[in-house]
């Protein structure tokens, strides 16, 4: 079993154990995070769905990312990732929203260099966790590394929150 499948299986088991769910909002990964999280059998017990908001306009229209933020910072920014994560959580009614935005290449975007990636997890009570990355490699390597980092971030959030909402 691959490391990615093991990590996704672990994340899903943590969610199921707590009776919680996750949804994803993806830009540069275009569904690869959703595919990773639905690889394990039984994923439907915790994975709700996702939004691929490749176009900046969809980040605003579907996920509620503020237009002024997108105009000021562009689509590749930590606050955009946070708004995407919160937006997909709201849209789907999931416990957690996981979002990724960034530049896979081959060219820079919005003045941000290739390999710039911002991840965010939005959870209960509106709390948001971030991970900002500078990745190297080809377009495909950056996208695959983003998937691994996103699953890892979600796993860390879930492990830190184990037992936090009980009692």
Number of C-alpha atoms within 10 A of each C-alpha: 5 7 9 17 15 13 19 25 20 16 23 27 17 18 22 17 10 16 11 17 23 28 29 30 34 28 26 23 25 17 18 18 27 24 12 18 27 20 15 16 10 13 19 14 15 24 21 20 18 21 23 20 23 17 11 16 14 15 27 21 12 16 21 17 24 15 14 10 15 18 10 8 14 16 27 24 21 20 19 26 32 25 25 34 30 29 25 28 29 17 16 18 14 22 19 30 32 32 33 33 28 30 26 27 18 11 12 14 16 11 10 16 18 21 25 21 27 25 30 28 30 30 21 13 7 10 11 19 16 18 15 17 15 13 18 13 13 14 16 12 14 24 24 17 17 26 25 18 19 23 21 16 19 24 19 13 18 20 14 10 13 13 10 9 8 7 4
